[in-house]
């Protein structure tokens, strides 16, 4: 909601820049989408490595940490 109000203020102050932002925002989102998917994949791989690393402690019944 705040982004909408900021955009309205920008539209009032400088309408060509506001219209340019309105057109370019979906394009920037599409360009950044592969990096977001890569971040999910890397995060999942790191969670797998962490689970494998802590597996012996979980089997032996080590103390539980609130992660």
trRosetta pair geometry for C-beta under 8 A, 3 or more apart (Angstrom, degrees):
i j d omega theta_ij theta_ji phi_ij phi_ji
1 4 5.7 -50 -157 29 36 113
1 5 6.8 32 149 -14 66 103
2 5 5.7 -54 -151 38 37 109
2 6 6.3 38 151 -18 68 105
3 6 5.7 -53 -147 38 33 112
3 7 6.3 35 153 -21 65 105
4 7 5.6 -54 -149 36 31 111
4 8 6.4 34 151 -21 64 103
5 8 5.5 -49 -148 34 35 114
5 9 6.6 37 152 -18 64 101
6 9 5.7 -51 -151 35 34 112
6 10 6.4 34 150 -17 65 105
7 10 5.5 -53 -147 39 35 112
7 11 6.2 42 150 -25 66 103
7 18 6.2 115 -171 -147 75 104
7 21 7.1 -150 -126 99 99 133
7 22 7.5 95 -161 -74 129 93
8 11 5.4 -48 -146 32 33 115
8 12 6.5 33 153 -19 63 103
9 12 5.7 -54 -151 35 32 111
9 13 6.2 19 155 -10 67 111
10 13 5.9 -61 -140 45 31 103
10 14 6.2 -46 -175 53 69 84
10 17 6.3 -101 176 98 108 104
10 18 4.4 149 118 -86 98 102
10 21 7.0 6 125 26 152 150
11 14 8.0 -93 -125 68 13 43
11 15 5.4 41 -163 -108 59 73
11 18 4.0 165 -85 165 63 174
11 19 7.9 88 -116 -45 86 69
12 15 7.7 53 -72 -64 8 84
14 17 4.3 22 119 25 116 117
14 18 6.4 147 92 -19 66 89
15 18 5.4 -56 -142 39 38 114
15 19 6.2 37 161 -18 71 104
16 19 5.9 -56 -147 38 32 108
16 20 6.3 34 153 -20 65 107
17 20 5.5 -52 -146 37 32 114
17 21 6.4 35 153 -19 65 104
18 21 5.7 -52 -148 36 31 111
18 22 6.4 35 151 -22 63 106
19 22 5.4 -50 -147 34 35 116
19 23 6.5 30 155 -15 65 104
20 23 5.9 -58 -149 38 31 106
20 24 6.0 14 160 -7 68 115
21 24 6.0 -63 -132 47 28 101
21 25 6.0 45 165 -44 65 102
22 25 6.3 -37 -142 9 22 116
23 26 7.8 -69 178 31 33 95
23 27 7.5 15 141 -4 65 116
24 27 5.3 -65 -155 44 51 114
24 28 5.9 51 151 -24 82 104
25 28 5.9 -54 -145 36 29 109
25 29 6.4 33 155 -21 63 106
26 29 5.4 -52 -147 35 36 116
26 30 6.4 36 155 -19 67 103
27 30 5.7 -53 -150 36 33 110
27 31 6.4 32 152 -19 65 105
28 31 5.6 -54 -147 36 33 112
28 32 6.2 21 158 -10 67 111
29 32 6.1 -65 -145 44 27 103
29 33 6.6 51 152 -50 62 95
30 33 5.7 -30 -151 -3 33 121
31 34 8.0 -57 172 21 36 95
32 35 5.4 -58 -165 41 61 114
32 36 6.2 64 140 -26 82 101
33 36 5.6 -55 -149 33 36 113
33 37 6.5 33 156 -16 68 104
34 37 5.6 -54 -148 39 36 111
34 38 6.2 39 153 -21 67 105
35 38 5.5 -50 -145 36 34 115
35 39 6.5 41 151 -24 63 102
36 39 5.6 -50 -152 31 32 115
36 40 6.8 34 150 -18 63 100
37 40 5.7 -49 -152 33 36 112
37 41 6.5 35 151 -18 65 105
38 41 5.6 -54 -148 37 35 112
38 42 6.2 31 155 -16 68 106
39 42 5.9 -54 -141 39 30 107
39 43 6.1 32 157 -19 64 109
40 43 5.7 -57 -146 39 28 113
40 44 6.3 29 156 -19 63 107
41 44 5.8 -55 -149 36 29 111
41 45 6.4 28 154 -18 64 106
42 45 5.7 -54 -147 37 33 111
42 46 6.4 31 155 -17 66 106
43 46 5.8 -56 -147 38 30 109
43 47 6.4 32 153 -20 64 105
44 47 5.6 -53 -148 35 32 112
44 48 6.5 35 152 -21 64 103
45 48 5.6 -52 -152 33 34 114
45 49 6.6 33 151 -17 65 103
46 49 5.6 -49 -146 36 36 111
46 50 6.3 40 152 -20 65 105
47 50 5.6 -52 -147 37 32 114
47 51 6.3 34 153 -21 65 104
48 51 5.7 -53 -147 35 31 111
48 52 6.4 28 155 -16 64 106
49 52 5.8 -56 -147 39 31 109
49 53 6.1 33 153 -22 65 109
50 53 5.6 -56 -145 36 29 113
50 54 6.3 8 163 -1 66 111
51 54 6.3 -67 -141 48 26 96
51 55 6.5 53 153 -57 61 92
52 55 5.7 -28 -152 -12 32 121
54 57 5.2 -55 -166 43 68 114
54 58 6.0 69 138 -25 85 103
55 58 5.7 -59 -146 37 34 110
55 59 6.3 33 158 -21 68 105
56 59 5.7 -55 -146 35 33 111
56 60 6.2 21 160 -9 67 110
57 60 6.0 -60 -142 45 30 103
57 62 3.9 -35 -177 13 91 144
58 61 7.7 40 180 -74 30 27
58 62 6.8 -64 -71 34 30 95
